[in-house]
Amino acid sequence: MTLLLSEKELQPAECETCDRTNHDRSGSYELAIASTETNSRGYKRSINLRHGLNLLIRDYWLQDALVEESLSRASGLELEFGFNLFADRSMDEGDSNSCSFLQFGQTKTEDSFQEWQSQSRILKIDLHLTTRDQEVFEDDQLALIPLELREAIAPVNEDWYQPVGSITPAVEVVLQQILNCPYQGSIQQIYLEGKALELIALQTAQFLNTSKNQPTHRLKSSDVERIRQAKELVTNRLENPPSLLELARLVGLNDCTLKRGFRQTFGTTVFGYIRQQRLAKAQQLLLETEMNVAEVACAVGYSHPGNFAAAFKQEFGISPKAFSRSVW
């Protein structure tokens, strides 16, 4: 079964698996999966924060394949700040789990479709800065783009896509604040706009830092594929990851190419990625289970709870014990 979420005003006979649950005069809307015939659930929410600045949230738990239909828009320019918290089975985007990106180019002037595979978890937050002028952003929109980022995209004469790297803890905090916004109405609008501007600042800083440290060496496509395999291997073995030399051997690269290419592709080192993933999993376990700190430390591969506690506090600014108490 394939589900459809469409921006068109649908009649029940045309689509029995979606529902336009909210659509206001500002152009903001929410489309939700609403079918008794599937265990899939979730929504696509679009919020217009101010002129030319849009917040788009996708939150799906999919048992079935899903197709999104988006309507054509006026010709213009668009700068997208993308954050994939979970997007591990996108047919269009490939391996984009837990990462952020920047994208710049022309708006889509024809109806477009986005496909998501069945048996997948999708959680994405995107900011879209658009203008109807095909050559320049308007003054109030330019004010939202840091000067350094304007200079980076200015020479680009065609569509441009740039991975920024793994989602940092600081960005993760803001994304969760957006998802769990405690306000309604005009206060919600002000709150979300402030968080959107914070995300723009954080992602721009990460992009500039990544670009500054980016090696000039261009990776071969075969090397990129092996580096992605390395990421998948360590993701599946977080509790007992291979050594760098063993990992390089497993994917058929020398350790120098693996180290350089992993940072270039994902914006962090192999060991930095392992640490981030372990601590993210630990945070999830503390949130969703009743495991104590020692049990969580062991579950994510830390043999010494003290080392785990120090790493957790360094990553999130709070001890795991205090974090657990705040949740429960």
C-alpha positions, 0 to 999 in steps of 0.5 A, a space after each residue: 500500500 502506498 499513502 499519499 499526502 498532497 497539498 491539493 484540496 483533496 476529496 475523500 474519494 481521491 485520497 482516503 489516507 490523508 487529511 488537511 487538518 489545519 489550514 489558515 490564512 497565512 498559508 500555514 497548514 498541516 497534512 496528517 496521515 488519517 487512515 484506519 487501514 494502516 498503522 502508519 502515522 504522522 504529519 507534514 506541517 508548514 508554518 510561515 514565520 515571516 515574509 519569505 521564511 517558512 518552517 517545514 516539519 515532517 514527522 512520520 512513522 511509516 509502515 507503508 510507502 508514502 508519496 508527498 505531492 507539493 504544488 508548484 510555486 512562483 519562480 524565484 530563489 530558495 535557500 534551505 537549511 535542512 536538518 534530518 534527525 531521522 531520514 534513514 530510508 528516503 528514496 530520494 536522499 539516500 543515507 541522510 540519517 542525523 545530518 544537516 545540509 544547505 541547499 540553494 537554487 531555483 524554486 520548483 515551478 512544477 508540481 513535485 513529488 517526494 517518496 519515502 520507503 515503508 518501514 521507516 522513521 522520518 523526522 525532518 525540520 527544514 527552513 526555507 528562505 525564498 524570494 520571487 526575484 530570480 536574481 537577488 533576495 530582498 533586503 529583509 531576507 538578506 538580513 536573515 543570511 549571515 554575511 559569510 554565508 552570502 559570500 559563500 553562495 554568491 558565486 553559485 550560478 546553479 543549484 548547489 547542495 552542501 552537506 554540513 555534517 552531523 547535527 551538533 548537540 546545540 542544534 539538537 536542543 533547538 530542534 527539540 524546542 521547536 518540536 515541543 513548542 509550549 506556546 500557541 497563537 502569536 506567542 508561538 509564532 514569535 517563539 518559532 521565529 526566534 528558534 529559526 533564526 538561532 538555527 540559521 546562526 548555528 548551522 552557518 557557523 558549523 558550515 563555515 567551520 567545516 569549509 575552513 577545515 575542508 581538505 582540498 583533496 577530492 574523493 573518488 566516488 568509490 571512496 565515498 561509497 566505502 566511507 559510507 560503508 564505514 559509517 554504517 559499520 560503526 553505527 551497527 557496532 557502537 557497543 564494540 566498534 572496530 579499530 580505525 585500522 580494522 575499519 579501514 581494512 573492512 571497507 578496503 581503504 587505507 587508514 589515512 584516506 578513511 580518516 580524511 574522507 570521513 571528516 570531509 564527508 560527515 564533518 567529524 572524525 570516526 571516533 567523534 562520530 562514535 562518541 556522538 552516536 553513543 551519547 545520543 543513544 544514551 540520551 534516548 535510553 534515559 528519556 524512553 526507559 527506566 534504565 539507571 545511569 550504570 545500565 545505560 553506560 554499559 548499553 552504549 559501550 562505556 565500561 566505566 560509568 564515571 567516564 560515561 558521566 563525564 562525556 555526557 556532561 561535556 556533550 549536553 551540559 548536564 550529568 546523566 543522573 541529573 538529566 534522568 531526574 529531570 525526565 522522570 
